[in-house]
Structure formats: structure tokens, C-alpha cells
Amino acid sequence: MSLYVYVEPDDERRAHWGDDFRSIGGTMLKSMSELETYLPRYPETLLVVLGAEVDLEEALMFTAYQRLQRPVIGVVLVRRVIEADAVMRCLQSGIRELVAEQDEEGIRAATVRSVDLSKALSTSMRGAGDAAPFARVITVFAGKGGCGRSVVAVNLAVALAGAGRRVLLMDLDLQFGDVAIMMKLSPERSIAGGLPMAGRLDEPGLRSIVTNYRTGLDTLLAPASPAEGEQVRREFVVELLDVARPLYDFIVVDTPSVVTDQVLAALDMSDWFVPIVTPDLPTLKSVRLTSEMFDLLDYPKDKRLLVFNRANTQVGLSPAEVELAVGMPFAVQVPSSRDVIVSVNQGEPIAMTDPLHPVSRAIRELADRCAGVDTTPQERRSFLSRLFK
């Protein structure tokens, strides 16, 4: 996690600042599109430096949006030349500092002032009790159907909400999602209902498409037809999660058994990755491939919680053999039980109807793993920390 981000499309300029910036934990990005993907995953960000080659209109649009969504973030804009007519536009959009790129000491001083202000604002907001919470996103994934992925996602959401947390369960299996039927919900409201608001979705808009299940637990259901699901784009998934995060403590995302752009968008924004494995060879292969994909995408290993579902099934594979085959330790082992099938057919999650059931206990252990990790941002040296000496 980095509190400071520098965006610079130009390779030479990025190299000039890169080593110094990364040495103290900052993150260098090449484009505004990368920044758009990055920020929802790291809401604790305090400083965004937009380099000289970032398009001015993009910079102004980005800053105006962040001014409303994340007022703690400070934006420092670097320009090759400071033009008088751009100064007022920058001030109106909310850019804190406008600095010529030749003035390197000015850039350093501007970043320090911006970080100091962000920290003061953050402290003030926490003290007043007004700081917006940011939900941890938990994405449940299995590369093969029939692993119990939706069962785990639904019961995990119920377990988290049962502990007094505000939870949103999102069904991202956009063609054939099962969350509605597993929870006996009418799909009158769905993700598709938000499509007319794409690009300008806000809190009232999101609330108009969620379906409440019980106190503390809302659902965002998959579209009623596969044709509607095809209209949901990656950018809209990012927008949905971005708007939802300040409203909930946790967002649990159920996914299809294929890697789509929409699934990748959710994975990119996730705090926890929950792959599902069952004791059969095709599933072991899919989980191994999933682990390799996570490695390729640089998803943190310590944020992966492997669930061994139907763990007590006697099929000739021991838990130790399964762990060895997938190259990942289990976070929890969920036993096999016909009671789960009964609960699915009745549309009543077992974690709600029988919280003392062994399956419910295992899911609650998974919920505790997701909720019990200290995610308080660690104090890090600021960009160009010599200025604080």
C-alpha cells in the first residue's frame, strides 16, 4: 500500500523521478487509466502528483471528481509552462499546487505542503467522526463450476453481516447468477438497472438498484437475462464498487467460473482473494492456474484465503495432498453436508438458519479472517522526506 502516487506518461520524466519516489514507498504510474484502477484499491492515498505530460483536461476532470469523492487526496499538478489562463481552472477544479517542472525544489515543497494538509484533514475528519469508511472488497472465485463458489459467497456475506457489519453482496455472474435464487429474492432490481447512470452513478443511484436482504446486508443482483448482462462493462463494475465502498464495511463479490474483464476489474479492486477448491483433479488444476494468474497479476499472496470446500469427502485425496497440488495453504476447510443442498433448495443460507452447523462455523472462521486483519495504514516516510528534517 502506497500513500503517494506519481503519474507520468513520459518515460524519461518518469525515470527522472522514479527511483527517488519508489525508494520511499511511492508508486509510479504511466497513465490516468492506471490511476483510475489503482485508487479504489488504495483509498488511503494522500497525494497524487500529475506529471507534465498528463493531459490538462484529464487532470482537471480527475481532480474535480476526487474533490467530492475523496477530499483528503491532494493533487499536485506539474506543467512544462505555467499559463495564466490555466491557473484559475486549476484552482476551480481543486488542484492544490501548480508547479513548473523546471522548479524541482518547488515540486518538493508542494508535495510536502499537500501531504501535511491531507494528514491534517484526515485527522480532523476522524476526530469529528466524519471519515468515510471504505469497504474491504472480498472476491470469491473458482475457475471451475460446481465448486460451491456462490454458496460460500452468500454465506460469507451473511456471516459478516451477522456480526453487525454493513455488507453488500454483489453477483458478478452477469449471465447466470444464482444469488437471487439462493436467497429467495426477486430480481426486480439488478446491476442492469444502473446502466443508464453509467459514468455518473452516485449514492442515491446505487441505492435504487440494490435489494435489501436483512438488516446490515444488501445485495446487488445479476441481471435477469444474459442479454442484459452483456451490456455491463468493466468500467461500470469499477464505478459500482467505487460508489459502494464508502457505504459498507465489506463488499463480497460472487463471480462466474470464467475470467472476464468484469471479474478482473473486481479482482483488481479486491482486498481479499478467496479461491475455492474441492477434492477433484479438474478443480485442483483450475486452482493451480488461478494461483499462477494471481502471481502474474501481482496480487499479494498474504491476501489469498484458499477455501477447501467439501473437505471431508472421501475421494482418495487428503487435505495435505490437495495443499501440495495447488501450492497454497488452506485458510479454512468447509465440510461436505447434505444440509447445504437443502438450504440452497429452500433459499435460506445455512449460516443464517443454523449458525452452529459445522459449515456455518467454517464460514464464520473465514469471515473472521477477512475482518480480523489490521489494515491500519502504516506510517511511512513521505516523498522527499529530507524536507521534514
N, C-alpha and C positions, 0 to 999 in steps of 0.2 A: 504494500500500500504506500502510495506516494502522495504527499500533501501539495506538491508543486509540479506543474506541467509546463513544458515549453513546446509550442507548436511552430515549426519552421519547415516549409516545403523545400527550401533551397538546401542542397546537400552541403555546400561549402559553409554556409552560415550555421547550419545545424552542427557541423563538425567543430566550428569555432567555439560554440558554447557547450557542446555535448559533454566533453569529459568533465569539465568543472561542475556542470549541472548534475550529471549522474553520480559523481563522486560523493555527493551529499544526499543521495537517495531520490533526486528528481527524475522525472520521466520525460524523455524526448519523443515527440510525435511528429509525423510527417504531414498530416493533413487535418482539416477540420472534421472530416468524416471519421477519422480515428478518434478524435476528441469526443465526438458525439457518442461513440460506443464506449469510450473509457469512463466518462464522468458518472454514468449511472452505476457503474461497478464500484466507484470510489467516491461516494458522496462527501467524504471528509475533506476533499480537496479544498485548499485555501487560496491557491494562487495559480492563475493561468497567464502565461506570457505568450502573446501572439506576435510572431516574428515579422520581419519587414516584408516578406513575400506572401503573407496571408492577405487574401483579398479584403479590401476595406469593407465592402458591403457585407460580406460574410461575418467579419469581425463585429460590426455594429449589430447585426441581427442576433448573433450568438450572445453578445453582452446584454442586449435588451431582454432576451428571454431569461438568461440566468439571473438578471436583476430581480425578477419576480419569483423564479423557482428556487434559487439558491443565493440569497442576498449576501451570504458570508463569503462567497467566492469573489476575489478581487481580480480584475483583468488589467494587465499592463500591456499596452499596445506599442510596438516598436515600428517606426516608419523610416524609410530612407530619407525622406524630407518631410518636415512638418509644414503642412499647408494650412493657411489661416482658415479657409472655409471648412476644413475637416475638424478643426478643434471643437467648434460648437456642436457638431453632430456627435462627436465622441463623448462630450460631456452629457448630452441629452440621452445617449444610449446607456450611460452608466459606467463607461470606462474610467478607471481611477487615475491612471497615469498614461500620458502620451509622451514618448521619448524618441529622439532621433537615434538611429543605430550607431552613428559615429560617437555618441556620448555614452561610452561604456560605463563610466562611473555614475552617470545619471541613471542608467538602466539598473545598476546595482542598488542605488539608493531608492529608486522607485519600487523595486521588489520588496525591499526591507520595510518601507512605509506601508505597502499594501498588506504584507503579512501581519505586521503589527496591528493594523486596523482590523483585519479579519479575525485575529485571535481575540481582540477586544470585543468585537461584535459577538463572536461565538460564546465568550464567557458571559457577556451581558444577557444573551438570549437564554443560556442555560440557567442563569441566576433568576431570570424572570419566569422560568418555566415555559417559555415560548418556543424553544428549539424544536424544529420539526424532526420527528423521528424518521428513520429510514429503515424500511423493512429489509430483513435478510431474505434473499431470494434462494429458494431450495428447489433445484430442478431434478426430478426423478426421471431416470432414463434407462431403457433397455433396448438393445439392438435386435431383439427377437420378441415376437408376440407371444402371449400366453405365459409370461413370467410373473404376472401379478403386479405389474407396474402401477396400474390405476388403483388397485386395492391398497397398495402401500401409500400412494399419494393421498387418497381420500382419507384413510385412517390416520395418516400423519397430520393432516390438516385438522382433523377432529381432535387428536391428542394435544396439539399445540393450543387450539382454542379452548380446550377443557382446562388448561392451566391459567386461564384468564387473559390470554393474549388475543390481539386482534389479527385475524388471519384471512388472507384471500387465497382461494384455491382456483387456479387458472387451468382450464382444459385446453391445451395446445395441440391436441389431436384433432386438427381442424376438419378432417373429413369424417372420422368415425369415432369421435369422443364418447366415452362411457360415463363420465362423471355425473351427468344429469340422471341417468337411469340408476346408477349405483346409490344415489342419494334421494331418489324418488322426487326429482324436481322437474317442473315443467319448463322446457327450453324456450319460453316466450321471450326472454331476454338472453342475448348472447353477444359474443365478440363482434359478430357481423353488424349488430345494431350500432356500433361505434364507427363504422366505416365512413359515414357521411361527415363525421367530425375529425377525420384523419388530418393531422397537421395542426389542429387547433383544439385538441382534446384537453379538457380541464376537469377539475374535481366533480362538479355537477354532472358533466357529461359521462364520466366514468360511473358515477353512482346510478345513472339512469340505465346502465346496461348490466349491472351486477345483480345477482339473485341472492337474497339473504337465506341462509340455511338455519341458523340458530344464533343466539347471542354470541358475538365475537367471531363468527365465521360467515364470510360472504363467498360466493362462487362467481366465477366468470366463465360461463359455459361455452362449449364449442358451438358453431353454427348448426342449425337444424338440418342443413343439406350440404353435401360435399361441394356443390357448385358455389355456395356462399363462402365456404372455407377457402376455396382457391383465390378469392379476392383479397384475403388478408395477407399483407406484405410484411416483410421483415421490419421495415421502418415503423409500421403500426404496432408491432409487438414491442419494440423499443419504447414507443410513446406510451403504450398502456402501462408498462412496468414503471416507466419514469414518473407518470402521474400517480400511480398506485403506491409507490414506496413511502411517501410521507404520510399515508393514511393508515398504514398497517404496521404490525410488528414483524410479520412473516408473510411471504408470498410463496406458496407451494405450487410448482408448475408440473402438471402431468403432460407427457409428450407421446407422440407416436413412436413406432418401432423403426423409424427411418430418420436419417439426419437431413432435415430440411433447412432452408435459410431461416425460417421462423424459429426452429429449435436451436440453431446456432446463436441466434440473437438472444434467446433466453439463457443459454449456457454462458455466453459472453458476459451477461449481467449477473451471473449467479455467485452467491457466497458459499453455497454448499452444492456439491455434485453427488447425487445418490444413484449409482448404477445398481441394477438388480440382477442377481444371478440365481439360477436354480440348478440342481444337480443333474444336468444332462449335457452331453458333449456339444450339441449345437449352441446352447446358451453360453457354455464356457468359452467357445470360440468367439462369440459376439462380444462378450465382456472383455476378453483379451484385446480384441480390435478396438473396443471402446476406450480401454486404458491407453492404448497406443495413440488413438486420436486425441485424447486429453493431453498426453505428453506433447504431441505435435503442436497443439494449440496453447501450450504452456499454462494449463490450468493447474493450480497448486495441488501437490499430492496430499498435503495435510488438510485439504478441504474436500477430499473424496471420502464418502461414507458408503462402503460396499455393504449391501444388504443381501444376506444369504436366505432366500425365501424357500419354504418347504424343506427346511434344513434337516428334518428328521426322516425324510423319505428314504427308505431302504432300496437303493438302486445300484449299490456297488461302488459308490464314490463317497469317501469320508470327507468331512469338513477340511481336514488338513490337505487332502489331495486337491480339493477344489481351490483352496487358497493358493496352493503351489501352481496350479494350472493357470489361474488368472493373474498371478503376480501381484496380489493386493490382499491385505488382511481384511477380515470382516469387521464391520462396525457393530452389527447386530445379526443374530440368527433368528429368523422367524419360523416357527414350526408349522408343519402342514396340519390342517384341520378341516374337516367337512363343515364345521361351523362357519368358516369363512364363506364357503359357497352358499350356505343358507342365508347368510347376512346379505350377500350380493343379490341373491334372488328376491329377497324381501325389501331391498333398497334401504337397508339400515346398517350403517357401518358398525362393525363389531366393537370398535374402540368406544363407541357410544353406548351400545346396548349391553355389553358385557366387559366393562373396563378391567376386570380381574382375570379375564381369559389369558392364557399364555401368549396368544398372538397379540392381544392388546398390550400386554406388558412389554413385549419386544418392540412394538411400535412406539410405545411411550419412552422406552430407552433411546430409540432413535431420535425422538423429539427432544429429549434431554440433551443428547449430543449436539443437536443443532442449536439449542438455546443456551447451553451452559458454557460455551466458549467465550472467553473475554475478548471482545473485539474493540475495546477502547483504543483509539489511535495512540501509538507510542510516540513519545517526544523525539523528534529528530532534529538534526542540525538544519538550520534554514539555508536557503540558497545564498551562497556567498557569505557564509556565517562570519567571516572576518570582520564584517561591518558591525557586529554586535559586541566586539571586544572593547 
